């Protein structure tokens, strides 16, 4: 009588198969974590830009609220804190006379993020009201 060879096939995974599966999952997770990091960085940079736009509009509205012949300081620094990250916004004001009764207000807001400079410029024209 011939004997049939017996195989020890338990249907499980070998240690090598488990290690390869863990390695593949780790590579996938590193990709997911890196994409989250990039998304958070873009979000923070956009929040800083939005804050710069807000500061520029706020300063410009303050300038428009002053008397027509008022003098303005050229440069100020405004410290901000966005998501626990301290940042400084430098505000430059410029007033150009376009005529006897018309002025152009320029407000430039500058900031840096990771060593890269960014800026936003807001411009408006204001006329003197005759009574």
C-alpha positions, 0 to 999 in steps of 0.5 A: 500500500502506497502512502500519500505524503502529508503536507503540513498546510495549516492555511496560515501566514509565514513570518516572512509573509507577515513582515512583507505585509507590514512593510507594505502597510508602513510604506502606505502609511508614510505616504498618507502621513506625508500628504497630511503634513503637506496639507497642513502646511498649505493650510497654515500658509493660507491662514497667514495670507488671509491674516495679512489681507485682513491686516492690510484692509484694517490699516487701510480703513483706519487711514480712510477714517482719518482726516484728509490731510492727516500724516501717517507713519510709514512702517509699523510691525504687528505681531500675530499668533496663528495656531501657536506660531508667532509671526510678524507682519510689517505694514508699509503705508504710502500716500500719493497725491494725485491732485489737489483733492485726490490721494492714493493710499497704498498699504503693503503688508509683508511677512515671512514663512519658513524664510520665504517672503510674502506680501499683500498690497491694498490700494484705494483712492480718496477724494476730499469732500467739498462742502 
